[in-house]
């Protein structure tokens, strides 16, 4: 059974969410505060973390910072803070998705399933690409970058590049259609698993983080923003 960690200090809400997810065949552990969450994450592997921001003691953003120092476990922030700046900060720190409270439990379930599908599939790669001829059929090489489609890891000169699951999915999507402009609507549907809504900056925020990481390692591969159209990958 797929194991999730729910980090939520509101006992009533936590129990409602836990019961709903259990009914949908998930095993759910609940942490009431940031310290408890970090302790559980250090001892047990989870498929994904559902993380509230406003927690007693260590807040959710600090939990996320610490998690991202050593793990790419998918994280969905669930918070009553719905301002754009809160969402941008959460995504900048490495969250894969952000869901504003109050939320529909069906939407939460849909986002969890979409996130887990991306994590379990061989990087979302079409079967014809996986079956490509050559000595390394499970690798995709773009410029000085190498995607391992089985481990979902990006390499630069054989050195792993620290990407979150969402960042990897977005970059791979661009790599699969090298040089083609892909709309933000398409990226949102295929990588985030949801329609792009007005004023939603999630894709832009993720792309900004990926660009910074590619620039930091000195890669020749570049993500180009095509104003009003979307993004494309060039090298």
C-alpha positions in Angstrom: 0.0 0.0 0.0 1.3 3.5 -0.9 2.5 5.4 2.2 1.9 9.1 2.6 2.8 11.5 5.4 0.3 14.1 6.3 1.7 17.0 8.3 -1.2 18.9 9.8 -1.8 20.4 13.3 -5.6 20.7 12.9 -6.6 17.3 14.4 -10.1 17.3 13.0 -9.0 18.2 9.4 -6.1 15.7 9.6 -8.4 12.9 10.6 -10.9 13.7 7.8 -8.1 13.8 5.2 -6.5 10.7 6.6 -9.8 8.7 6.5 -10.6 9.8 3.0 -7.1 8.8 1.7 -7.3 5.5 3.6 -10.6 4.8 1.9 -8.8 5.3 -1.4 -6.2 2.7 -0.6 -3.4 4.8 0.9 -1.6 4.2 4.2 -1.3 7.6 5.9 0.8 8.6 8.9 0.0 11.9 10.5 2.5 14.4 12.0 1.2 17.2 14.2 4.2 19.5 14.0 7.4 20.1 12.0 9.7 18.3 14.4 7.5 15.2 14.3 7.4 15.3 10.5 11.2 15.5 10.2 11.6 12.7 12.7 9.3 10.4 10.7 10.9 11.3 7.4 14.3 10.4 8.8 13.2 6.9 9.7 10.7 6.0 7.0 10.3 6.3 3.3 7.1 7.9 2.0 5.8 8.1 -1.6 4.7 11.7 -1.0 4.3 14.3 1.8 1.2 16.5 2.3 2.5 19.5 4.2 0.7 22.4 5.9 2.7 25.6 6.3 1.4 27.0 9.6 2.7 24.5 12.1 3.7 25.0 15.7 7.5 25.2 16.3 9.2 24.4 13.1 6.9 25.7 10.3 6.2 23.9 7.1 8.5 26.0 5.0 11.5 25.1 7.2 10.4 21.5 7.0 10.5 21.7 3.3 13.9 23.4 3.3 15.3 20.6 5.4 13.7 17.9 3.3 15.1 19.3 0.1 18.6 19.2 1.4 18.7 15.4 1.1 15.5 14.2 -0.6 13.4 14.6 -3.7 10.3 13.0 -2.1 7.3 14.7 -3.8 5.7 17.4 -1.6 2.3 19.0 -1.9 1.7 22.0 0.3 -1.8 22.3 1.6 -2.3 25.7 3.3 -4.8 28.4 4.0 -2.2 30.9 2.7 -3.4 31.4 -0.8 -1.6 34.6 -1.9 0.6 34.4 -5.0 3.7 35.2 -2.9 3.0 32.2 -0.6 2.6 29.9 -3.5 5.7 31.2 -5.2 7.8 30.9 -2.0 6.6 27.3 -1.5 7.4 26.3 -5.1 10.7 28.1 -5.0 11.7 26.1 -1.9 11.0 22.8 -3.8 7.3 21.9 -3.4 5.9 20.0 -6.3 2.4 21.4 -6.0 0.4 23.8 -3.8 -3.3 23.3 -2.8 -5.1 26.1 -1.0 -7.5 25.4 1.9 -10.3 24.9 2.0 -10.0 22.2 -0.7 -12.2 19.5 -2.2 -11.0 16.1 -1.1 -11.4 14.8 -4.6 -9.1 17.4 -5.9 -6.5 16.5 -3.3 -6.8 12.9 -4.3 -6.5 13.7 -8.0 -3.3 15.7 -7.3 -1.8 13.0 -5.2 -2.5 10.4 -7.8 -1.1 12.6 -10.6 2.1 13.3 -8.6 2.6 9.6 -7.9 2.0 8.6 -11.5 4.8 10.9 -12.6 7.0 9.5 -9.9 6.3 5.8 -10.8 6.4 5.9 -14.6 9.7 5.7 -16.3 9.8 9.5 -16.5 6.6 9.6 -18.5 8.6 8.5 -21.6 6.6 7.1 -24.5 7.2 3.4 -25.2 8.8 4.0 -28.6 11.5 6.1 -26.9 12.1 3.6 -24.2 12.5 0.9 -26.8 14.9 3.0 -28.9 17.8 1.1 -30.4 21.3 1.7 -29.1 23.6 0.7 -26.2 21.7 2.9 -23.7 18.0 2.8 -24.5 16.9 4.1 -21.1 18.9 7.3 -21.4 18.0 10.5 -23.2 20.9 12.8 -24.0 20.4 16.4 -24.7 23.6 18.5 -25.1 25.7 18.0 -21.9 22.7 16.6 -20.0 21.7 13.0 -19.6 18.3 11.8 -18.4 18.1 8.4 -16.8 14.6 7.4 -17.6 14.4 4.6 -15.0 15.8 6.3 -12.0 14.3 9.7 -13.0 17.7 11.3 -12.4 19.4 14.1 -14.4 23.1 14.0 -14.9 25.6 16.6 -16.0 29.0 15.1 -16.8 28.0 12.0 -14.7 27.2 14.2 -11.7 23.6 14.1 -10.5 21.7 17.4 -10.7 19.4 18.0 -7.7 15.9 18.4 -9.3 12.6 17.8 -7.6 10.3 15.4 -9.2 8.2 18.2 -10.7 11.3 20.0 -12.1 12.5 16.7 -13.7 9.1 16.1 -15.3 9.0 19.6 -16.8 12.6 19.5 -18.1 12.1 16.1 -19.6 8.9 17.2 -21.3 10.8 20.0 -23.0 13.7 17.6 -23.8 11.4 15.2 -25.5 10.3 18.0 -27.9 13.6 19.7 -28.2 13.3 23.1 -30.0 9.5 23.0 -30.0 7.5 25.6 -28.0 5.3 23.9 -25.5 2.4 26.0 -24.0 2.1 26.5 -20.3 -1.4 25.0 -20.6 0.1 21.7 -22.0 2.9 21.7 -19.4 0.4 22.1 -16.6 -1.9 19.4 -17.8 0.8 16.8 -18.6 3.2 17.6 -15.7 1.1 19.0 -12.9 -1.9 17.0 -13.8 -4.3 20.0 -13.8 -5.6 22.8 -16.0 -3.8 26.1 -15.8 -5.9 28.7 -14.1 -5.8 32.5 -14.4 -2.9 34.1 -12.5 -1.4 30.6 -11.9 2.4 31.1 -11.8 3.4 27.5 -10.9 4.9 26.7 -14.3 6.8 29.9 -14.4 8.2 29.4 -10.9 9.3 25.9 -11.6 10.9 27.0 -14.8 12.8 29.8 -13.1 14.2 27.3 -10.6 15.3 24.9 -13.3 17.0 27.7 -15.3 18.9 28.7 -12.2 20.1 25.2 -11.6 21.2 24.7 -15.2 23.1 28.0 -15.1 24.7 27.1 -11.9 26.3 23.9 -13.3 27.2 25.7 -16.5 25.1 23.6 -18.9 24.9 24.6 -22.5 21.2 23.6 -22.4 18.9 26.5 -22.1 15.2 27.0 -21.3 13.8 29.8 -23.4 10.6 31.6 -22.5 8.5 32.5 -25.5 6.4 35.4 -24.4 2.7 34.5 -24.8 3.4 31.1 -26.2 5.2 28.9 -23.6 8.7 27.4 -23.2 11.2 25.5 -25.3 14.5 23.8 -24.8 17.6 24.7 -26.8 21.2 23.7 -26.8 
